[in-house]
Amino acid sequence: MSKIKNAFANGKAFIGFLTAGDPSLDKTEEFILSMVEAGADLIEIGIPFSDPIAEGEVIQRANERALSVNTTLNKIFNMVKSVRLKTQIPIVFLTYLNPVFTYGYDHFFRECNNNDIDGVIIPDIPFEEKEELTPFGEKYSIDIISLIAPTSQERIDKIAKKAQGYVYCVSSMGVTGVRSEIKTDLSSIISDIRNVTDVPIAVGFGISTPEQAAQISSYADGIIVGSAIVKIIEEHGENAAKPLYEYVRAMKGAIS
């Protein structure tokens, strides 16, 4: 059974994202454990891909760094296996359809199950095409996380009704990246989602400051931070564990 519900069991959830293999898989493991120690409730691990269409420049560069050191799915699964010896925090993969298709749907979801991955986010598969993967998610008890964007209005109802794990509510149009201001009427979108599902709602894209985290968590069940974390890793490289700990601790404190 998925552990994702545990992330939302004790108040607002802080979800941290990083790219596997940036700058190395040994450091990815160290950074995950640093974020867990700082209070993160769920970890999203990005599988590096050459054409990450949902990602802004910061995470694109992380993908390039990870791929340059030959980060592969098999190596990532081995890294997660090592992480699982030290923490049972819910873990979700964020990837794209091509790597999953190439690896093989059944093989991919089976390995996710074997290594205690709790969910998968695939931004480039439309909701209407999700049924292509649903049988494998159900077979191996892996939640397939749905995204709802500011442009999803007339589709919110049907997407939310089939939501698993948590709803990934996209805060702004465009790709990932730090934003100084988020102007989307998130409270209205979240209200529409809550009308049709009890699945927790986490907001991502653009959140980077404790002030933004506190504001958005007043009406969401959790926040997702990616680019700000990846930027810390970019700036500090192999020495990023301590600044990551301090950043995640401050963000978690802002929503507690």
N, C-alpha and C positions, 0 to 999 in steps of 0.2 A: 504493500500500500504506500502511496506517495506520502512523503513527510512534509509536503508544502504547507498544509494547514497549520503545522507547528510554527511556521514563520509569523503567522498572524494571531497566535494564541495569547500573546502577552502584550497587547497594545499595538501601536503602529509599527509596521515593519520597515527596517532599512535593508534595501537590496543593493548589493554592490556588484558591479560588473568589471571584469578585466578580460584581456585577451590571452588565451593560452599560448605560452611560448615567448611571451614578451617580458624580459629579454631572453629568458630561457625557461624550460619547464620546471627546473629546480626552484627558480625564483617565483614562478607562478604558485607553486605549492606554498612557499614561504609567505607570499603576499596574501593568499587565501587565509592561512592560519592567523596572520596578523589582523586581517579584517574581522575574523571570527572572534578573536580575543578582544577586539575593540567594541564588539556588540552587534555586528552585522547579523541579520536574521536569516538571510538567504543569499547565496552566491550565484550569479549568472556568469558562466564561462563562455566567452566567445571562441568559436572554432575559426582559426584564421582562414581567410578565403581571398582569392585574388580580385573578386568583383563584389565587394560588400555594399550593395546599392543603398542600404538604409543608413550607412555610416558616414559621418562627416570626416574632415581631414585628420583629426586627432586619432580616431580609431582606425582609419585607413592606414595611417603610418604604423600603428601597432601591428596590424595584419602583415604589413610588409616586413617589419622587423622579425615577427614570428616565423614567417615563411622563409626568410633568409637563413634561419638556423635549422631548416628542415623539420619544422614541427608538423607531425602527422597525426591523424586520428588515433592510430594505434598507440602512439606515444602519449597522447592526451589521456586515453583510457588508462594507461599504466600510471600516469600522474594522479588521476582521480583515485585509483586503487590505493595509492600511498596516502592520499589525503584522508580516505575513509578509515584508515587505521588510527586517525587522530581526532576526527570530528564527524558527527552525524548531522551536521547542518544541512538543510535542504539545498540541493544543487540542481541548477537548470542549465542546459546547453542553449546557446544562441548560435544558430548556424543558418546556412542557406540550402536551398533544395539540391543544388548540384552536388555538394560533397556527400549528402545523404544518399542521393540516387547512385552516385559512383560507388560508394561503399556497399550499397545494397540495403534496401529498406529493412528487410528482416534482420540482416546482420547488424545494422546500426542499432536498431531498437533492442535487439537481444543483448548487445554489449552494454547499452545503457542500463538495462536491467541487471546485468552481471556486475556492474560497477556502481550500483545504487544511485544512478542519475534519476532525479525525480520528475523532470519535465524537459520539454524541448520547445524553443521558440524558433519559427522559421518565417522571417518577415516577408520573403518573396513568394510565398504560396498564398493565393487568394483564399478567402474563407470558403468560397464555392468549390475550390479544388481540394479542400482539406480532407475530404473523405478518402482521398488516395492514400493518406497515411494513417487515418483513424484505426483501421483494423490492426495495424502493427502496434500502435500505442496501447490499444486495449489488450492485445495479446500479451504484451510485456509490462503492463501497468505503468506506462509512462504518460504523464499528462502532456497534451499538446496545447500550449498556451496561445490564446487568441489575442490579437491586437485590435484595438478600437481607436480610430484616428478622428480628428476634428471633422473630417469629411464623411464619416460613416453614418451620419444621421439616420437615414432610412434603413440602414442595415444593422443598427445597434441591437434591435430586438432579436433578430435571428442569430447574430453572433453571440450575444450574451447568454441566450437560452442554452447554447451548447458549450459554454465556457467550462474549462477544466483548470484546476490549480488556482490560478488567479487571472484576472483580466489585466492585460498590459494596456493601459490607457496612454496614448501618445499625446503629449502636452501641446505640441505645436506642429505646424506643417513643416516639411523639409526633412533633412537628415539629422542624425545625432550631433550634439555639440552644445557647449555651454551657451546659455542665453542670459543676457542681463535682465530681461523682462519677459514674462510669459503672459500673453494677452488673451489666450483662449478661455472661454467661459467653461472651465473644467467642472465647476460645481453643477452646472446644468447637465453636462454630458454624464457625469457620475450619477446624478439623480435618475436619468433615463436608464442607465445600466442597472441600478439598484431596483428599478421597478420590475425587472424580469429575472434577476438572479441573486442568490445569496453568496456567490463566489466572491472572494475578496478582490478589491480593485487597487492596483498599484499604478502610480503615474511615473512615466519616464520621459526622456528627451529634454535636455536643457537645464535640469536642476543641478545646481552646484553649490549654493550657499545655505547656511543654516536658516537664514530668513525665508528663503524660498521653500525649504523643506518644512519649516514650521507652518507656513501658510497653506501649502498644498495638503499636508497631512491632516489639516483641520477638517477636510471633507473626504479624503481618500484613506484607504486602509494601509497604504505604504507608499514609499517613494523608491524610485530606481535611479541610481547614479552610475553613469558609465564614463563619459568623456572626462569629467573632472578627476576621476580615479586614474584613468589611463594617462592623463596629462601629468599627474604626479609621478607615475612610473617612467614616463618619457623624460622628465626632468631629473629624476634621481637615479634612474637605472637600477643597478643591482642593490643600491642602498635605499630603496624606496619603502622598506618594511616599516620603519619608524614613522616617517611622515604619513604613510597610509593609515597607520594605527591612530595617529593624532587626528587626522581628518575624519575618519569614520566615527571615532569617539565623539567628536564635536557634532557631526550630523545626527548621530543617534540621540545624543543629548537634546538636540533641538526638537525632536519629535516625541520625546518621552514625557 
